[in-house]
Amino acid sequence: MKIAFPLLLGGMILYWTYRDFDIGKAGEVFLYEMNYGWMLMSLVFGVMSHLFRGWRWKQTLEPLGEHPKASNCVYAIFASYAMNLVIPRIGEISRCGILARYDGVFFSKSLGTVVTERLVDTLCIGLISGITFLLQMGVFNTFFRTTGTDLHSFAELFTSVHLYIALACVAAMLVLIYFLVRHLTVFSRVKGLVKNVWTGIFSLHMVKNMPLFCFYTLAIWVCYFFHFYLTFFCFTFTAHLGWMAGLVMFVVGSFAAVVPTPNGAGPWHFALITMMMLYGVEKEDAGIFALIVHGIQTLLIILLGIYGLAALPFTNKKRAL
């Protein structure tokens, strides 16, 4: 079900989105009308984002007494993104397993740093989204109306007393679980695991070179943006779109990719097509853009994952022996 459901969900949304499209036209654009130079530059930024993420991960592990090879951290990142295509979110677990195998890094500690990493990423996309929303509020309002999203109902959710009652119940349950784990000896191994994960989560405040960590974080998101934005210049029908339009679609695409489908397939296409149409791009052209760009970026993830998994045994021969 973990494999079949995301594939089925993504396939259904893709079918619904492209049911009236001429897929043959996308093939013609790909073969004869696309600017491959801009696409290559885009892919370079895609690879660089993985490199910066791997180097940042190594930095967060060092305060915990773990010193994996930088190459292993990068290769683990390559592999994790590829594995997420099979089972969404499984890559976060697999990359911790890779470091445990090749560098002897405690799995629970590295998992904690991954949690911290995701919290930092959530904060970053939240800040980017907030700034973009304020700058392009009219476009977002039109997008929400077009997609049938009722912002008033969403706002009422946070003013409902039922929400806070539910949150209080969840908090009480977590407190109960905490005391059970703390006092029952049968959970001693679980306590050790949780302690290591917790230590990993709080590794951020022990990072020695915080300016370097901030640089890596900024570089990751700058690379993510240019990995997407430069693809505009690959096609005549999107080359006129400015960086602000790129930022808006980057934000919308990032949220759409949260839906558990392989690399956001389906929701990402739907969101991007809808938003591009608001900027004056024809529906068929927007569909062609989304199909080609997503396909090439997914292929890059697959190739990097294969390379990472193949390179790991060769760069760790001594440890394996």
N, C-alpha and C positions, 0 to 999 in steps of 0.2 A: 504493500500500500504506500510506503514511503517513496517508492520509485514511481509507481503507476499513477498515483493521484496527482502529483505535480505535472507529470507529462500529459495526463488527460486534461487537467485544468488549463494548462498553457495551450494545448492543441485546440481545445474548444474555443478559447478566446481568440486564438489566431484565425481559426476557421470563420468565426463570426465577424471578425474585423476585415478579413480579406475575401469574403464570400462573393463580392461583386467586382473584385479587382482582376485586371488582366495581368497575370503573373508573367506572361511572355514578354510584356513591355519592360518588366524589371530586368529580365535577362538581356534585352537589347541595351538598356542603359548601362548595365554592368559591363558589357563587353565593348561597347563602342562610344559611350558618352561620358564615362566617369573619369575624373582626373586622378590617376593613381599616385601622382607625386604627393598631393595633399593627404591622401589616405595613408601613405607610408609615413609621413610626418606624424599623423595622428597615432599610428601604431607605436611609433617610438615613444610617445608620451605614455601610452598604455603600459609598455614594458617598464619605463622609468618609475611609474607609480608603484609597481610591484617591488622594484629594487628598493625604493625609499621605505616601503612598508616592512620589508625584510630587515633592513638596517635598523629601523626604529624598534622592531620587536627584539632584536639582539640587545639593544640598549636598555630596554625595560627588564630584561632577564638578568643582566649583570649585577644589579643590586641584591639579587636573591642568591648570589653565589654561583650562578649558572653562566657558563661562558661557551656557548655553542659557536661553531664556525659561522661567519657571516654568509658564506655560500650556502650552507645548510638551511639557514633561516630564509634566504631568498628562494631556494628550490622548494622548501616546504610551502611557501606562499604560492609559488607557481602551481604546485600540486593541489593545494587546498581549493583554489578557484576552479580548477578543472573538476574536482570531485563534487563541488557544489552543483555542477551541471547534472550529476547523476541523482544525488539526494540533496536538496537545498539545506544549507547550514551544516552539512556533515564535514565540510572542509575545515571548520574551526576545530573539530576534534582530531581530524586526520593530521593536521600540521603539528599538533602537540605530540601525537604518536611518532611522527617522523623524527622530531628532535629527541624524543625519549630513546628511540632506536639507535640513532647515529651519534648522539652526543651525550647520552645518559642524563638528559635533563628530566627532572621530576615532572611527570605528566600533570599532576594537580597544580603545581606552581605555574607552569607555562599556560595552563588553562585559565588561571587567574589573570595572567597578563593579557590574554586574549579578551577576557571580559572587560578589563580596563580599556583596552584598545577600542572595543566597540562602543564603550561609553564616551570616549573622546571623539570618535567618529560621529556619534549621535549628536553630541554637542556642536560639532563643526557643521554638520548638515542643517542643524536647527538654526544656527546663526546665519548661515548662507541663505536659508529659506526665509527667515524673518526679514533680512535686509532686502532680498529680492521681492518679497511680497509687498513690502512698504513702497518700493520703487515702482512696481508694476501691479498695483492693487486692482486697477480696472480690468487688466487682462485676466487676472486670476478670478475675479468675480464673474466675468463672462465664461471662463472655463468651467467654473462650478455650476453655473446655470445650464451650460451645454451638456454637461455630464450628469445632470440631475441631482447634484449634491445640495442639500439644504443646510446652509451654514447656521441658520437660526436654531434648528433642531439640535445641531451639534453643540452650540453654545449652551442651550438649555440643559444638556446632559451634565455640565459642570456646575450648574446651579441647583440640580435636583438633590433633595435630601436622601433619596434612595442610593445614590452613588456613594455618598459618604458613609451611609450605614454599611454598605457592602465593603467599602475599604476598611472600616473598623473591624468587621468580621474577619477579613483576610489578615489584618494586623494581629488580631487575637490568636488566630490559628498559627501564624508564624511564631509568635511568642511561645505558644504551647509546644510546638515542634522543637524550638530552641531548648527549652527546659528538659524535654524528653531526651534529646540527643546529649545534653550535658550531664544528666544524672544516670542514665541507664548504661551499664558497662557493655551491653551487647552492641552498642553503637560506637564503641571505642575506635574502631577502624574508620568509621564514617567521620567521627570527630577529627581524626588526623587528616583525612582527605579534605574536609571542609576548612580546616586550619590552613593547610597549604594553599588551597584555592584563595582563601581570604588574604593570605600573605601576598599572593600574586596580584590580587586586585589592588592592594595598597602599595604595589611596587613603584607606582608613579611618583610618590612623594620622596622616594629614595634615589631617583635618577640623578646621577652626578652632574651631567651637563644638560640642564633644562633648556637653554637656548637652542642646543642642537636638536633636542626632542621637538621643540616648537617648529624649528626649521623643517624637520622631516615631515611633521604633520601638515604644515602649510604646503610643502612640496607635493605631498600625496594628493591633496585636493586640487592644487593648481594643475597637476598632471591629469587628474580625472577630467577636469573641465576642458582642457585642450585636447584630450583624447576624444572628447565628444564634439567640441566646437569646430575643430579643424575639418571635420567631415562635411561641414556646410559648404566648403569651397570645392568639394569633389563634384558637385552637381550645379548646373546652371540655374535650376529652379530654387536653390537655397543659398546661393553665393551672396545674395543681396542682404541676407538677414544679419543683423548686427550682433555685437557681443551681448547686449542686454537680452535680446531674444534667445540667444544661446544659453544664457544663465537661467532664464525662466524655464526653458525646456529641460535643462540639466536638472533643475530642482524637481520638476514634475516627473521626469524619468526616474530620478533617484527614489522618490516615494513609490512610484509604480513598481519598481524592481523589488520592493519589500514583499510583494505577493509571492508565496512560495512556488514559483515555477522556474524552470532552468534558465538562469541568467535573466529573469524577468520577462521571458518570452510570452507574448500575449498582452498582458497589462501594459508593458512598456510601449509596445507598438500602438495600442489603442490610445494611450495618453499622449504620445508624441504626435500622432496623426491629428488628433483633436486640437492640440495646441498649435500645430503648424498651420492648420486651416484658419485659426484666428489671426495669424500673421499674414494671411493672403496666399498661402501656398495651396495649390489645387489638391483635392483629396487623393487623386491617383498618384501625383508626384510625391506627396507626403508619405503615402503607403510604400512607394518604391524606395524612398530614402530610409524609412524605418527598417524595411526588409533587408536591404543591402548592408546598411551600417551594422545592424544587430548581428547579421550573419557573419560578417568579417570579424567583428570584435569577439564573437563567440568562438570562431575558428582560431583566433589568436590565443584565447584562453586554453583551448584544447591543445594547441601546439606547445605552448609554454608548460602546460601540465605534463605532457609526454616528455618534454626535454628535462624538466625538473626530476621526474621519477627515474629517468634513464641516467641522469648525471650523478645522482646521489650515491649509488654503489661505487662508481668510478672515483669520486672525490673522497671516499671514505674507505679505501681498500685496507689500510692498516688497521682501522678499528674493526672492520668486518673480519679480518684474519685473527 
